[in-house]
Amino acid sequence: MFSIGQRTAVEGAFRLAGHAAPLVTAPVTSEDERVFLLEPEALRGVADVRTLEQVVGQVLGGKVAVVERTAAWGMPVPFE
């Protein structure tokens, strides 16, 4: 689980990058890794995905990926 400050910072980073919808991730399999899933249109609207991944990774203290949401990632879970 992440602190309120971490969740707020992550949500803010996504908003600054151009994504304001609720955040979902792939099912969590590792505590030091998160894969954020965005709809294709939303992913295209993110200004700089790689920088966003770096910033969010620093906030969460782990590896982060921001990818297109597909069935291959499994059932998405809310970012908490």
Buried (B, 14 or more C-beta within 10 A) or exposed (E): EBEEEBBEBBBEBBEEBBBEEEBBBBEEEEEEBBBBBBEEEBBEEBEEBEEBBEBBBEBBEEEBBBBBBEEEBEEBEEBE
